[in-house]
Amino acid sequence: MAADSFASESLPRYYSPDIGGQIAMLWEFIKAPLIVPLLRICVYICLAMSIMVFMERLYMGVVIVLVKLFWKKPEKRYKWEAMRDDDLEDGNAAFPVVLVQIPMFNEKEVYKISIGAACNLSWPADRLVIQVLDDSTDYVIKDMIERECLRWAGKGVNIRYQIRETRGGYKAGALKEGLKHDYVKDCDYVVIFDADFRPEPEFLRRAVPFLIHNPDIALVQARWRFVNSNECLLTRMQEMSLDYHFTVEQEVGSATHAFFGFNGTGGIWRIAAINEAGGWNDRTTVEDMDLAVRAGLKGWKFLYLGDLQVYSELPSTFKAFRFQQHRWSCGPANLFRKMMMGIATNKKVTLYKKFYVIYSFFFVRKIIAHFFTFFFYCVVLPLTILVPEVCVPKWGAIYLPCIITALNSVGTPRSFHLLFYWVLFENVMSFHRTKAAVIGLLEAKRVNEWVVTEKLGDKLSIKGNKSGSNKKSLRKLLGDRIQVHELGFAVFLFVCGCYDFAYGKNNYFIYLFLQVFTFTIVGLGYVGTIVPSS
């Protein structure tokens, strides 16, 4: 009674005796002095981030148009001469010794793919060393991989099967250990292929001449293509994102700064550059980007070849894709934390290149883009519907996002009709990427979490032909498929959408209900391939 009396005397305007009324009273009491100013500040921050992302996309869009129209092709910008067998007087001496590293971890479904493709590379057998770095913990799979190596060795291929006592350093540790063997001392270059990658036979003949004739080039990176991009909607969404990355981001970095992030596979390195940069380092989950940044700061140049393509497999289950995105978002943020001061104080590269690496490569693409997408579209914009005193200008809510989306579509013209759903799906994934980026920046407990991306290979088609009972328990099945956080955001956005439908004036409920639908289907596990239980 005392509390009610106090409330009625101090806040007679808003007082109501029931609990719902008191909650409404409390909301009105704190909204004007606290909620409105805080939300308005959040809107300003999101608008600033949207301008940063827009300017970055616009810059890369302009540069890629200029590159396509006026830049010379790599064979004209750099010295390049084809490797010719018939002009050699000293046998194969003109061919440098190349090491092929294939890191593996329990790759039961795809291990034959990369081993077979590497063994079929068009390069003199006595100038090629293939190294299978097997960190598998399953002894049956270990035996299968070793037998495959022995089978190719029996055909005259110089292939080495290497194992370690522990998985220390994960992929970086395996690659680093592989370079320590005595037979590697004769190798000039090293090309890396993950277990699901299948290079064309002419891969080395296209890439190696750039390294031979241009001693300042450390890395030649090929473009990824995907054998299963049409498998499901999830793989189509990934193809759209990765095609933009290769078609625009990698091309622009190569053409303007001779710098970009190594993609971890499908590229060939000069071993001397790796050694000068300090070798492989396992301090983050993006050892490939770490090495590229350190080599770039030493003054080495990188070259991206968009017409040199290597086919691989996209993760087609949402669980595998989610873990991959955590690693790809957490690692760069953590690397940025560790290297920002080193980049800023480096004296071997120009101020312009340092600005590009810190601001464009790291800050905008690896951090701001995730933060802006998640907080603006999934948090701040919906909240402004519940607080009509705060308005988002139409240029920030509609026009800039539409232009950014259109610029993102250039990588995969065949999927233009999926662009709107791609935006909705990217908004969902921005939650995981933002969380991972925060973990990386703060170096929280999952910062070094490394889960190898599952590859299905022909597993799905084989299992689809077998009948059997589902041995998974209901709890395990639900645990693998139900995503509580996504369903929680679906409820929040649904409430905001209903409020906008009833009281709003901007018709944001159309977008919100579509976003609710996307969060819901992801939350219920109906995204990607559903792998049958054996």
Legacy VTK file of the C-alpha trace (Angstrom):
# vtk DataFile Version 3.0
C-alpha trace
ASCII
DATASET POLYDATA
POINTS 534 float
0.000 0.000 0.000
2.849 2.337 0.881
4.478 1.768 -2.512
1.184 2.339 -4.322
0.597 5.515 -2.315
4.083 6.787 -3.128
3.614 6.006 -6.820
0.213 7.687 -6.931
1.567 10.821 -5.265
4.827 11.104 -7.230
3.502 9.940 -10.621
-0.223 10.654 -10.622
-0.305 11.032 -14.381
0.833 7.422 -15.093
-0.421 5.606 -12.044
-2.411 2.380 -12.445
-3.156 -0.162 -9.717
-2.644 -3.306 -11.891
0.779 -4.811 -12.764
0.440 -4.142 -16.499
-0.374 -0.547 -15.830
2.596 -0.179 -13.519
4.929 -1.626 -16.176
3.508 0.874 -18.664
3.989 3.613 -16.091
7.638 2.606 -15.569
8.214 2.526 -19.334
6.810 6.038 -19.758
8.851 7.218 -16.787
12.227 6.079 -18.201
11.537 6.427 -21.923
11.954 10.165 -22.381
15.031 10.762 -20.187
16.859 7.459 -20.883
15.583 5.237 -23.701
15.044 7.913 -26.341
18.511 9.543 -26.019
20.291 6.155 -25.925
18.389 4.848 -28.946
19.019 8.073 -30.836
22.756 7.708 -30.183
22.573 4.096 -31.440
20.856 5.297 -34.607
23.608 7.863 -35.220
26.303 5.219 -34.688
24.559 2.805 -37.086
24.177 5.544 -39.702
27.883 6.322 -39.394
28.693 2.617 -39.850
26.356 2.416 -42.848
28.206 5.314 -44.503
31.538 3.578 -43.849
30.293 0.333 -45.409
28.683 2.198 -48.308
31.865 4.148 -49.096
33.920 0.953 -48.941
31.558 -0.866 -51.319
31.389 2.134 -53.639
35.182 2.463 -53.697
35.622 -1.204 -54.561
32.844 -0.995 -57.139
34.526 1.918 -58.926
37.954 0.271 -58.779
36.730 -3.078 -60.117
35.081 -1.319 -63.082
38.355 0.494 -63.824
40.298 -2.759 -63.448
38.042 -4.588 -65.879
38.087 -1.742 -68.412
41.626 -0.369 -68.277
43.955 -2.565 -66.208
46.253 -4.891 -68.070
45.888 -8.589 -67.471
48.339 -10.141 -64.975
50.387 -11.659 -67.809
50.935 -8.106 -69.126
51.454 -6.357 -65.775
54.042 -8.895 -64.647
56.647 -10.861 -66.509
55.321 -14.279 -67.476
56.656 -16.974 -69.790
55.080 -20.358 -70.296
56.928 -23.445 -69.068
57.873 -25.410 -72.201
59.091 -28.985 -72.138
60.334 -29.071 -75.715
62.781 -26.160 -75.334
64.697 -27.614 -72.421
68.306 -28.632 -72.971
68.970 -29.788 -69.436
66.005 -32.077 -68.975
63.732 -30.786 -66.222
66.274 -28.470 -64.582
64.350 -25.335 -65.612
61.369 -26.518 -63.595
61.696 -25.514 -59.921
60.949 -28.102 -57.263
57.423 -27.554 -55.955
56.014 -28.904 -52.704
52.297 -29.674 -52.529
50.905 -29.736 -48.983
47.518 -31.345 -48.301
46.490 -30.962 -44.631
43.827 -33.448 -43.493
41.766 -34.233 -40.418
39.393 -37.225 -40.562
38.567 -36.456 -44.200
36.909 -39.788 -44.927
34.556 -38.542 -47.627
36.955 -36.426 -49.700
40.553 -37.479 -49.065
40.903 -39.182 -52.456
39.859 -36.003 -54.283
42.770 -33.739 -53.414
45.356 -36.541 -53.414
44.284 -37.648 -56.874
44.158 -34.083 -58.217
47.623 -33.280 -56.803
49.128 -36.450 -58.256
47.712 -35.534 -61.668
49.284 -32.066 -61.777
51.151 -31.431 -65.027
54.697 -31.066 -63.670
57.825 -33.219 -64.010
57.626 -36.043 -61.483
61.185 -35.467 -60.269
60.394 -31.779 -59.572
57.219 -32.367 -57.578
56.865 -33.460 -53.940
53.404 -34.188 -52.568
53.047 -34.092 -48.809
49.893 -35.423 -47.124
49.776 -33.977 -43.600
47.380 -36.260 -41.761
46.212 -35.138 -38.316
43.322 -37.618 -38.254
42.333 -39.068 -34.888
40.341 -41.925 -36.420
42.781 -44.801 -37.023
40.562 -46.371 -39.684
40.641 -43.145 -41.686
44.386 -42.824 -41.107
44.871 -46.264 -42.611
42.681 -45.400 -45.602
44.633 -42.205 -46.330
47.985 -43.955 -45.969
46.889 -46.724 -48.337
45.852 -44.120 -50.897
49.287 -42.496 -50.653
50.980 -45.865 -51.090
48.818 -46.566 -54.125
50.004 -43.378 -55.844
53.594 -43.960 -54.733
53.398 -47.308 -56.510
52.677 -45.395 -59.713
55.919 -43.465 -59.399
54.549 -40.334 -57.701
56.812 -38.728 -55.096
54.215 -38.608 -52.317
54.965 -38.523 -48.576
52.525 -39.462 -45.842
53.296 -37.445 -42.684
51.717 -37.684 -39.232
52.383 -35.916 -35.914
52.207 -36.943 -32.281
49.715 -34.178 -31.433
47.545 -31.672 -33.288
49.347 -28.697 -31.748
48.632 -25.546 -33.717
45.975 -27.315 -35.817
46.420 -26.525 -39.521
49.180 -23.965 -38.939
51.074 -26.500 -36.829
50.765 -29.174 -39.505
51.955 -26.863 -42.296
54.834 -25.594 -40.180
55.902 -29.122 -39.251
55.704 -30.189 -42.888
58.252 -27.568 -43.927
60.830 -28.924 -41.450
61.517 -32.186 -43.297
64.906 -32.528 -44.996
63.490 -33.205 -48.454
61.729 -29.809 -48.391
65.061 -27.954 -48.463
65.260 -28.450 -52.223
61.779 -26.948 -52.787
61.382 -23.347 -53.931
57.607 -23.043 -53.719
54.776 -24.614 -51.766
51.176 -24.918 -52.899
48.429 -25.735 -50.408
45.207 -27.594 -51.141
42.626 -28.514 -48.526
41.229 -32.041 -48.696
38.196 -31.122 -50.820
40.121 -29.028 -53.378
40.700 -30.324 -56.873
43.117 -28.226 -58.990
43.231 -28.533 -62.750
46.339 -30.291 -64.150
47.668 -26.979 -65.567
47.525 -25.183 -62.197
51.288 -25.075 -61.609
52.130 -24.210 -65.216
49.852 -21.165 -64.941
50.955 -19.963 -61.500
54.644 -20.818 -61.097
55.982 -18.603 -63.953
54.771 -15.513 -62.069
56.955 -16.524 -59.125
59.962 -17.484 -61.281
60.112 -14.247 -63.273
58.966 -11.794 -60.562
61.159 -12.204 -57.464
59.092 -9.686 -55.461
55.917 -11.805 -55.669
55.387 -14.060 -52.648
51.914 -15.492 -53.324
49.746 -16.392 -56.293
46.137 -17.015 -55.244
43.589 -18.832 -57.427
39.837 -18.308 -57.380
37.590 -20.810 -55.664
34.725 -22.428 -57.544
32.228 -24.818 -56.021
31.094 -28.254 -57.137
27.989 -28.256 -54.913
26.756 -24.670 -55.210
23.385 -25.932 -56.494
22.934 -28.498 -53.730
20.626 -26.356 -51.580
19.696 -22.768 -50.815
22.417 -22.549 -48.165
25.165 -23.296 -50.694
23.681 -20.772 -53.128
23.839 -18.097 -50.407
27.468 -18.950 -49.689
28.337 -18.844 -53.376
26.942 -15.304 -53.617
29.053 -14.082 -50.686
32.257 -15.820 -51.761
31.907 -14.814 -55.407
31.792 -11.160 -54.330
34.850 -11.736 -52.145
36.872 -13.183 -55.026
35.467 -11.124 -57.894
35.746 -7.775 -56.126
37.686 -7.788 -52.835
40.582 -10.011 -53.914
40.787 -8.467 -57.386
40.818 -4.907 -56.018
43.452 -5.735 -53.407
45.670 -7.402 -55.982
45.349 -4.641 -58.580
45.745 -1.613 -56.311
47.971 -2.688 -53.423
49.367 -6.104 -54.455
47.934 -7.205 -51.092
44.985 -9.311 -49.976
44.277 -12.058 -47.476
45.536 -15.511 -48.392
42.515 -17.822 -48.546
44.335 -20.696 -46.854
44.141 -23.017 -49.851
44.309 -22.851 -53.632
47.410 -20.648 -53.528
51.148 -21.079 -54.055
53.769 -19.419 -51.851
57.440 -18.639 -52.269
58.996 -20.560 -49.348
61.616 -17.823 -48.835
58.772 -15.324 -48.215
57.177 -17.616 -45.638
60.488 -17.916 -43.814
61.202 -14.183 -43.934
57.735 -13.430 -42.524
58.393 -15.733 -39.570
56.680 -18.894 -40.787
53.284 -20.234 -39.855
51.844 -18.951 -36.567
48.982 -20.556 -34.644
48.130 -17.574 -32.406
44.753 -17.151 -34.156
42.357 -19.352 -36.128
43.238 -17.501 -39.356
46.845 -18.585 -39.823
46.516 -17.862 -43.551
45.592 -14.200 -43.045
48.214 -13.868 -40.311
50.982 -15.028 -42.664
49.713 -12.809 -45.488
49.705 -9.669 -43.335
53.207 -10.350 -41.968
54.569 -11.055 -45.461
52.850 -7.940 -46.813
54.468 -5.836 -44.105
57.849 -7.184 -45.240
57.203 -5.653 -48.661
56.236 -8.826 -50.534
53.622 -8.577 -53.304
50.619 -10.850 -53.868
48.894 -11.686 -57.132
45.315 -12.874 -57.563
44.436 -14.773 -60.747
40.681 -14.709 -61.289
40.859 -17.017 -64.313
42.888 -19.653 -62.451
40.161 -21.644 -60.748
40.146 -24.457 -58.218
36.973 -26.378 -57.434
36.035 -27.219 -53.867
33.071 -28.098 -51.676
30.924 -25.673 -49.707
29.644 -26.735 -46.271
26.050 -27.797 -46.900
24.896 -28.332 -43.315
24.056 -25.303 -41.206
26.069 -26.622 -38.266
29.248 -26.865 -40.352
28.608 -23.462 -41.916
28.019 -21.849 -38.502
31.309 -23.160 -37.099
33.149 -22.040 -40.226
31.710 -18.525 -39.971
32.666 -18.338 -36.302
36.279 -19.110 -37.208
36.289 -16.737 -40.181
34.853 -13.864 -38.091
36.573 -14.413 -34.752
40.049 -14.974 -36.205
40.352 -11.706 -38.207
39.062 -9.631 -35.282
41.561 -11.274 -32.950
44.373 -10.815 -35.481
43.441 -7.134 -35.829
43.764 -6.746 -32.060
47.194 -8.388 -32.095
48.636 -6.664 -35.172
47.120 -3.172 -35.334
50.047 -1.430 -33.631
52.595 -3.464 -35.577
50.958 -2.431 -38.846
50.769 1.230 -37.806
54.447 1.399 -36.843
55.773 -0.617 -39.794
58.359 1.281 -41.865
58.624 -0.966 -44.945
55.247 -0.129 -46.499
53.664 3.185 -47.485
51.283 5.140 -45.283
48.552 4.596 -47.878
48.973 0.824 -47.743
48.950 0.844 -43.934
45.702 2.841 -44.006
44.233 0.359 -46.476
45.162 -2.661 -44.344
44.010 -1.173 -41.009
40.891 0.675 -42.103
39.575 -1.061 -45.211
40.884 -4.634 -44.961
40.410 -5.111 -41.213
38.217 -2.467 -39.577
35.431 -2.005 -42.129
35.267 -5.457 -43.741
36.032 -7.693 -40.750
34.375 -5.737 -37.916
32.145 -2.804 -38.890
30.305 -4.724 -41.642
29.214 -7.399 -39.127
28.306 -4.898 -36.394
26.330 -2.669 -38.744
24.336 -5.513 -40.301
23.357 -7.074 -36.983
22.749 -4.063 -34.752
21.030 -1.890 -37.340
18.726 -4.388 -39.045
18.069 -6.767 -36.162
18.142 -4.488 -33.098
18.116 -0.717 -33.591
15.715 -0.380 -36.515
13.092 -2.667 -34.878
13.448 -0.775 -31.571
12.709 2.551 -33.261
9.301 1.127 -34.103
8.566 0.701 -30.396
9.958 4.186 -29.691
8.403 6.423 -32.375
10.124 9.489 -30.918
13.308 8.219 -32.625
13.280 8.299 -36.414
15.637 6.700 -38.917
16.034 8.774 -42.086
14.931 7.017 -45.230
18.374 7.370 -46.817
19.791 5.291 -43.980
16.955 2.795 -43.687
16.250 2.213 -47.376
18.441 3.949 -49.963
21.972 3.160 -48.745
21.129 -0.485 -47.898
19.637 -0.969 -51.372
22.754 0.422 -53.056
25.043 -1.691 -50.868
22.980 -4.778 -51.711
23.088 -4.005 -55.440
26.881 -3.628 -55.301
27.135 -6.986 -53.536
25.237 -8.700 -56.349
27.913 -8.278 -59.034
29.776 -11.454 -58.087
27.003 -13.907 -58.966
24.641 -12.531 -61.647
22.897 -15.917 -61.994
21.605 -15.600 -58.424
20.255 -12.059 -58.744
16.714 -13.329 -58.189
17.824 -14.644 -54.773
19.290 -11.321 -53.710
16.489 -10.329 -51.325
16.550 -13.645 -49.516
20.361 -13.460 -49.403
20.016 -10.156 -47.520
17.618 -11.735 -45.017
19.908 -14.727 -44.514
22.982 -12.502 -44.112
21.108 -10.580 -41.408
20.590 -13.863 -39.541
24.229 -14.858 -39.919
25.359 -11.402 -38.794
24.357 -12.406 -35.259
26.906 -15.252 -35.258
29.560 -13.143 -36.995
29.133 -10.211 -34.617
29.320 -12.498 -31.596
32.462 -14.126 -33.014
34.053 -10.745 -33.777
33.418 -9.569 -30.204
34.989 -12.786 -28.882
38.020 -12.144 -31.074
38.381 -8.509 -30.015
38.045 -9.363 -26.327
39.982 -12.652 -26.584
37.194 -14.489 -24.792
37.223 -18.224 -24.079
36.152 -19.411 -27.576
38.736 -17.238 -29.348
40.884 -20.196 -30.439
38.065 -22.658 -31.062
38.856 -24.688 -34.172
36.243 -27.017 -35.608
37.193 -28.544 -38.961
34.516 -27.824 -41.572
32.690 -31.049 -42.352
32.761 -32.141 -45.995
30.112 -34.576 -47.187
31.536 -35.531 -50.587
29.354 -38.384 -51.891
28.155 -39.283 -48.410
24.671 -37.887 -48.905
23.987 -39.672 -52.182
25.302 -42.951 -50.776
23.260 -42.673 -47.615
20.234 -41.673 -49.590
20.272 -45.112 -51.188
20.313 -46.929 -47.866
17.371 -47.521 -45.638
17.715 -47.735 -41.925
16.277 -46.624 -38.653
17.100 -43.259 -37.148
19.334 -44.048 -34.216
19.636 -40.482 -32.952
17.781 -39.677 -29.793
15.128 -36.973 -29.922
17.220 -34.742 -27.649
20.269 -35.092 -29.906
18.193 -34.427 -33.012
16.622 -31.313 -31.534
19.960 -30.143 -30.164
21.513 -30.318 -33.620
18.661 -28.525 -35.365
16.919 -26.121 -32.982
18.661 -22.741 -32.632
17.265 -20.961 -29.579
18.869 -17.578 -30.263
17.407 -17.378 -33.761
13.950 -18.258 -32.477
14.310 -15.599 -29.778
15.086 -12.941 -32.383
12.144 -14.186 -34.447
9.800 -13.529 -31.484
11.304 -10.068 -30.861
10.992 -9.035 -34.513
7.465 -10.452 -34.694
6.391 -8.254 -31.773
7.982 -5.230 -33.441
6.327 -6.103 -36.750
2.888 -6.436 -35.161
3.329 -3.083 -33.396
4.364 -1.428 -36.661
1.415 -2.994 -38.485
-0.976 -1.604 -35.865
0.550 1.798 -35.153
3.470 2.460 -37.512
3.606 4.724 -40.546
6.670 3.467 -42.451
5.475 -0.054 -43.346
8.589 -1.639 -41.853
6.414 -4.598 -40.881
6.808 -5.989 -44.426
10.556 -6.357 -43.941
10.184 -7.451 -40.316
7.785 -10.303 -41.071
10.057 -11.572 -43.848
12.990 -11.401 -41.446
10.909 -13.249 -38.842
10.274 -15.993 -41.385
14.022 -16.291 -42.117
15.006 -16.367 -38.436
12.312 -18.992 -37.826
13.321 -21.423 -40.572
16.966 -21.113 -39.488
15.970 -21.528 -35.843
14.003 -24.695 -36.639
16.913 -26.161 -38.589
15.345 -26.089 -42.050
18.415 -24.572 -43.708
20.979 -26.576 -45.602
21.268 -30.291 -46.147
19.819 -32.635 -43.548
22.203 -35.591 -43.267
20.375 -38.870 -42.565
21.504 -40.829 -39.535
23.292 -44.075 -40.176
LINES 1 535
534 0 1 2 3 4 5 6 7 8 9 10 11 12 13 14 15 16 17 18 19 20 21 22 23 24 25 26 27 28 29 30 31 32 33 34 35 36 37 38 39 40 41 42 43 44 45 46 47 48 49 50 51 52 53 54 55 56 57 58 59 60 61 62 63 64 65 66 67 68 69 70 71 72 73 74 75 76 77 78 79 80 81 82 83 84 85 86 87 88 89 90 91 92 93 94 95 96 97 98 99 100 101 102 103 104 105 106 107 108 109 110 111 112 113 114 115 116 117 118 119 120 121 122 123 124 125 126 127 128 129 130 131 132 133 134 135 136 137 138 139 140 141 142 143 144 145 146 147 148 149 150 151 152 153 154 155 156 157 158 159 160 161 162 163 164 165 166 167 168 169 170 171 172 173 174 175 176 177 178 179 180 181 182 183 184 185 186 187 188 189 190 191 192 193 194 195 196 197 198 199 200 201 202 203 204 205 206 207 208 209 210 211 212 213 214 215 216 217 218 219 220 221 222 223 224 225 226 227 228 229 230 231 232 233 234 235 236 237 238 239 240 241 242 243 244 245 246 247 248 249 250 251 252 253 254 255 256 257 258 259 260 261 262 263 264 265 266 267 268 269 270 271 272 273 274 275 276 277 278 279 280 281 282 283 284 285 286 287 288 289 290 291 292 293 294 295 296 297 298 299 300 301 302 303 304 305 306 307 308 309 310 311 312 313 314 315 316 317 318 319 320 321 322 323 324 325 326 327 328 329 330 331 332 333 334 335 336 337 338 339 340 341 342 343 344 345 346 347 348 349 350 351 352 353 354 355 356 357 358 359 360 361 362 363 364 365 366 367 368 369 370 371 372 373 374 375 376 377 378 379 380 381 382 383 384 385 386 387 388 389 390 391 392 393 394 395 396 397 398 399 400 401 402 403 404 405 406 407 408 409 410 411 412 413 414 415 416 417 418 419 420 421 422 423 424 425 426 427 428 429 430 431 432 433 434 435 436 437 438 439 440 441 442 443 444 445 446 447 448 449 450 451 452 453 454 455 456 457 458 459 460 461 462 463 464 465 466 467 468 469 470 471 472 473 474 475 476 477 478 479 480 481 482 483 484 485 486 487 488 489 490 491 492 493 494 495 496 497 498 499 500 501 502 503 504 505 506 507 508 509 510 511 512 513 514 515 516 517 518 519 520 521 522 523 524 525 526 527 528 529 530 531 532 533
